Structures are given as C-alpha cells and as structure tokens.
C-alpha cells in the first residue's frame, strides 16, 4: 500500500513539475502558447480585481445592490478582456522582439511597454496624440523599471 501511494505521489509531482515547464496550453507555437497563457491568467486577475473593487465601493459608499447581475457580469467580462488582451499583447511583443533581435534585454521590454501602452491609449475615448505619446513613454518606463527591479 505504502509503495503504491508513494508512486502515485511521485507521479503527481512529476506531472506538476512538467506542467510548469510546458505551460497551460500547447497550441503548436511558443508565441501562441505564451500569449494565450498570459491572456487567461491576466483575465482572471482582472475579473477578481473588478469584483473586489465593486465590493469595496459598495461597502464604503453603503450602496445596496442596485446593479443587476447581468450588468455586473458584463462589466466583469469587459475588465477581464482588457486585462487579458493587454497582457497577451505585451507578452507577444516581448517574445517577438526577443526572437527578432536574438537577445532578451531592457530594450525589448521598453519597446513592448511603449507599444502596449500606446495601443491602450489609442483605444480610449477621444485619444489625443499627446496622450498616446505620454502613455507610450510611461509604459516604456514602467516596464523597464519593473524588469530591472525584478533582477534585484
């Protein structure tokens, strides 16, 4: 009994460790795998963030549940879509730049951050060229700083 239990545990641990290496999806290309995995993870984070934010404001402002469940689900879905698509775009850009340049450095991170932030700004209501440029600069700075601080 004990040896079969150890074998099952070891098999489960092996499966979990290979899961980390392979990722959640296997769509046939590392770029697609990475983008879809980032989309799914970030969309989940976006949904959780939206639900908690709404719960907080409901508690602080003392609102009763005036919003319908349908509106809540729709808004949660939109927030998830925004978070997921942003993460997928950023991840896809960093991977593509690494493949194109043959090196992974801060320049790839800065360009990916700038393009991602500029895309988000351009999708906003009434975007101005100045706002898009400011967002691109901010996106490049934040992504580069996060990458450099990640190595510390």
Protein Blocks (a to p, Z undefined) as FASTA:
>chain_A
ZZmmmmmmmmmmmmmmmmmmnombdghiaklmmmmmmmmmmmmmmmmmmmmmmmmmmmmn
opacfbcfklmmmmmmmmmmmmmmmmmmmmmmmmmmmmmnopacfklmmmmmmmmmmmmm
mmpghiafklmmmmmmmmmmmmmmmmmmmmZZ
